[in-house]
Amino acid sequence: MPRTIDALPLDSAYTVSLPDPLCNERFVLLKRGVYDDPMIDVYVNTAGDFALLAPPPAVDYLAYKPRHQTLGLSHYKKTRRVIESRYAKIEGYFTDAGSVLEVGAADGAFLSKLRALHPAMHLAAIEPDESTRPQRNSIAGLNQFETLEAAADAGLKVDVICLFHVFEHLVDPTSWLASAKRLLAPGGKIIIEIPSLDDPLLALYQSAAYREFYFQKQHPFVYSAASLGRVLERHGFSTAMVPYQRYGMENHLTWLSAGKPGGSAELRTIFGACEAGYATALEAGGRTDTVFAIAKIAV
């Protein structure tokens, strides 16, 4: 297979298929190869706030395993209390919500937390993965669908649609956003959580080891708060961005000193008391590994 070129033509079939306004932006080569495929390259727009993989990767999601499983990091992930931390960051957006749909619900862990905290809330999930259905089936009253279209055809209307680390996997975000609008009740909102190109290990510390690890073919697109905001606003949404730092000082020092994921028990012990302040400082500066977009249909 021939290697891709140093700049993607503005009128190439790939770039014109991007969501507006990204389809009008120019892309130059950022790096050769990604973590799990040396023949897929990374391109970044001239603003430096959106990256894509080329050629477009093909991923079999029925056989896909998250990297924390393939790299033996599942125990480390559990120490970080992902669901609790996520909910704490956005809990205010669920206070007045009577109904919530999670797209890409996996085992339903977030929906389970909502059920425990909001017993009267109407919950729905979109998740085609059959291997995690038993866990989702254990959530009382959960309405399940395989696609947005199936949910819309059933007449579902919700106050909040959630996507946690799903939007960057979508190869056609334009069609997805159009379908999602059909499911929003008046005044409803979409909460999108994405890994951000503003990740401090990339944008602040410029860790070479982390950059080699970061880009992977399961993420054909990598947004930042700025580029995701442009896409949502061009497609008829008003947006608020919430910077969110998931990984802390322990993780960053491990990457900078050892060049690998998984953190360090010793560093966790030494710097544990500093983690909250460190994350708060990064969030205040807008240099975070993650960002939430809170999107409402513009009026």
C-alpha positions in Angstrom: 0.0 0.0 0.0 1.4 3.4 -0.9 1.9 5.9 1.9 -0.4 8.9 2.0 0.7 12.4 1.0 2.0 15.3 3.1 -1.2 17.3 2.6 -4.8 16.3 1.9 -6.3 18.0 -1.1 -9.2 20.3 -0.1 -11.5 18.7 -2.6 -10.5 15.1 -1.9 -13.4 12.6 -1.4 -12.3 12.3 2.2 -12.2 15.9 3.2 -15.4 16.8 1.5 -17.2 14.1 3.5 -16.2 15.7 6.8 -18.9 17.6 8.7 -19.3 21.2 7.9 -17.2 23.4 8.4 -14.3 21.0 8.8 -14.8 20.0 5.2 -13.6 23.4 4.2 -10.4 23.3 6.2 -6.9 22.3 5.0 -5.0 19.3 6.5 -1.3 18.6 6.7 0.6 15.5 7.9 1.1 15.4 11.6 2.7 11.9 12.0 3.2 8.7 10.1 1.4 5.7 11.5 -0.9 5.2 14.5 -0.6 3.0 17.6 -2.3 0.0 16.1 -1.6 0.4 12.3 1.6 1.8 10.9 0.0 2.4 7.5 -2.6 4.9 8.7 -1.3 8.4 9.1 -2.5 11.4 11.2 -3.4 14.7 9.6 -4.2 18.0 11.4 -6.0 21.1 10.3 -4.0 24.4 10.0 -5.7 25.6 13.2 -4.2 22.6 15.1 -7.5 21.8 16.7 -8.8 18.8 14.8 -7.1 15.7 13.6 -8.1 12.8 11.3 -6.8 9.5 10.2 -6.1 8.7 6.6 -6.8 6.4 4.9 -10.0 6.1 6.8 -9.6 3.1 9.2 -11.9 0.1 9.1 -12.8 -1.2 12.5 -14.8 -4.3 13.4 -16.6 -3.1 16.5 -18.1 -6.5 17.2 -14.6 -7.8 17.8 -13.2 -4.6 19.3 -11.7 -4.6 22.8 -10.8 -1.4 24.7 -7.1 -0.9 25.1 -7.4 -1.1 28.9 -8.3 -4.8 28.3 -5.7 -5.6 25.7 -2.9 -3.9 27.7 -3.9 -5.4 31.0 -4.9 -2.0 32.5 -8.4 -2.8 33.7 -7.4 -2.8 37.4 -5.8 0.7 36.9 -9.0 1.9 35.3 -11.1 0.7 38.2 -8.9 2.8 40.6 -10.0 5.9 38.8 -13.7 5.6 39.5 -14.6 6.7 35.9 -18.4 6.7 36.3 -18.4 8.5 39.6 -16.0 11.2 38.4 -17.9 11.7 35.2 -21.2 12.1 37.0 -19.8 14.5 39.5 -18.6 16.8 36.6 -22.0 17.0 34.9 -24.6 16.1 37.6 -26.2 19.5 37.4 -27.5 18.8 33.9 -29.6 16.0 35.2 -31.4 17.8 38.0 -34.5 18.7 36.0 -34.3 15.9 33.4 -37.2 13.5 33.4 -35.8 11.3 30.7 -32.3 10.3 29.5 -31.0 8.3 26.5 -27.4 7.1 26.5 -25.9 6.2 23.1 -23.2 3.6 23.3 -24.3 2.6 26.8 -22.1 -0.5 26.9 -22.8 -2.3 30.2 -25.1 0.5 31.4 -22.9 1.5 34.3 -23.8 5.2 33.9 -27.5 4.5 33.5 -27.3 2.3 36.6 -26.0 5.3 38.6 -28.8 7.5 37.2 -31.4 4.9 38.2 -30.0 4.8 41.8 -30.0 8.6 42.1 -33.1 9.4 40.1 -35.6 6.4 40.6 -38.4 8.1 38.7 -36.3 9.0 35.6 -37.2 7.4 32.3 -34.1 5.8 30.9 -33.2 4.5 27.4 -30.1 3.0 25.8 -28.8 2.5 22.3 -26.2 -0.3 22.3 -26.0 -3.1 19.7 -23.5 -5.1 21.7 -25.1 -8.3 22.8 -22.3 -9.3 25.2 -23.2 -6.5 27.6 -27.0 -6.9 27.3 -27.3 -8.9 30.6 -25.9 -6.0 32.5 -28.2 -3.6 30.8 -31.2 -5.9 31.3 -30.6 -5.6 35.1 -31.5 -1.9 35.0 -35.2 -1.6 36.0 -37.4 0.0 33.3 -34.6 0.5 30.8 -35.9 1.0 27.2 -33.4 -0.4 24.7 -32.8 0.2 21.0 -30.1 -0.7 18.5 -30.1 2.6 16.5 -31.2 6.2 16.7 -33.6 5.6 13.9 -35.3 2.7 15.7 -35.7 5.0 18.8 -37.1 7.8 16.7 -39.5 5.5 14.9 -40.8 4.3 18.3 -41.6 7.9 19.1 -39.0 8.3 21.8 -38.5 11.9 23.1 -35.9 12.6 25.8 -34.6 15.6 27.8 -31.0 14.5 27.6 -29.0 12.5 25.1 -25.5 11.4 26.4 -22.5 10.2 24.4 -19.5 9.3 26.4 -16.4 8.7 24.2 -18.6 7.8 21.2 -18.7 10.9 19.0 -15.1 10.5 17.9 -16.0 7.1 16.5 -18.8 8.4 14.3 -17.8 8.5 10.6 -20.9 10.5 9.7 -21.5 13.0 12.5 -23.7 15.1 10.3 -26.4 12.4 9.8 -26.1 11.5 13.5 -26.8 15.0 14.7 -29.8 15.3 12.3 -31.2 12.0 13.7 -30.5 13.1 17.3 -32.6 16.2 16.9 -35.6 14.1 16.2 -35.3 12.6 19.7 -34.9 15.7 21.7 -37.9 17.0 23.7 -38.4 20.8 23.7 -35.5 22.4 25.6 -33.6 19.1 25.5 -29.8 18.9 25.3 -27.0 16.6 24.1 -24.1 15.9 26.3 -21.0 14.8 24.3 -17.8 13.7 26.1 -14.8 13.4 23.8 -11.0 12.9 24.2 -9.5 16.3 23.4 -6.6 17.3 21.2 -5.9 19.8 24.0 -4.6 16.9 26.1 -1.8 18.4 28.2 0.5 15.5 27.5 0.3 16.5 23.8 -0.3 20.2 23.8 1.5 21.2 27.0 4.2 18.7 27.8 4.7 17.4 24.2 5.4 13.9 25.3 6.8 11.9 22.3 6.0 8.6 23.9 2.4 9.6 24.6 1.9 10.9 21.0 2.9 7.5 19.7 0.4 5.9 22.0 -2.4 8.5 21.7 -3.6 8.1 18.1 -5.4 4.8 17.3 -7.6 3.6 14.5 -10.7 3.3 16.7 -10.7 7.1 16.7 -10.9 8.3 13.1 -11.4 11.9 14.3 -9.9 13.7 17.3 -11.7 17.0 18.2 -10.9 19.7 20.6 -13.4 22.1 22.4 -12.9 24.6 19.5 -13.4 22.2 16.6 -16.3 20.3 18.2 -17.9 23.7 19.0 -17.7 24.7 15.3 -19.3 21.5 14.1 -22.2 21.7 16.6 -22.9 25.4 16.0 -22.8 24.9 12.2 -25.4 22.1 12.6 -27.9 24.3 14.5 -26.8 23.9 18.2 -25.8 26.4 20.8 -23.0 25.0 22.9 -21.3 25.3 26.3 -18.0 23.6 26.8 -16.9 22.0 30.1 -13.2 21.1 30.3 -12.6 17.9 32.2 -9.2 16.4 33.2 -9.6 12.7 33.7 -6.0 11.7 34.3 -3.9 13.4 37.0 -0.4 14.1 38.1 0.5 10.5 38.8 -0.4 9.5 35.3 1.4 12.4 33.7 4.6 11.9 35.7 4.6 8.3 34.7 4.4 9.2 31.1 7.0 11.9 31.4 9.4 9.7 33.4 8.8 6.2 32.1 6.9 6.8 28.8 4.1 4.3 29.5 0.5 4.1 30.6 -0.8 2.6 33.8 0.4 5.1 36.4 2.6 4.3 39.4 1.5 3.2 42.9 4.5 5.1 44.4 3.6 8.3 42.6 0.0 7.8 43.5 1.0 7.7 47.2 3.3 10.7 47.0 1.1 13.0 44.9 -2.4 11.8 45.8 -3.2 14.9 47.8 -2.3 17.1 44.9 -4.5 15.5 42.2 -7.6 17.6 42.7 -5.8 20.9 42.6 -3.7 19.8 39.6 -6.8 18.8 37.6 -8.5 22.1 38.6 -5.6 24.1 37.3 -5.5 22.3 34.0 -9.3 22.8 33.6 -9.0 26.5 34.3 -6.3 26.8 31.6 -8.3 24.8 29.1 -5.6 22.2 28.7 -7.5 19.0 29.4 -7.5 15.4 28.1 -11.3 15.5 27.8 -14.1 18.0 27.2 -17.9 17.9 27.5 -20.0 19.8 25.0 -23.5 20.7 26.2 -25.5 21.3 23.0 -29.0 22.6 22.7 -31.0 23.3 19.5 -30.4 27.0 18.7 -33.5 29.2 18.6 
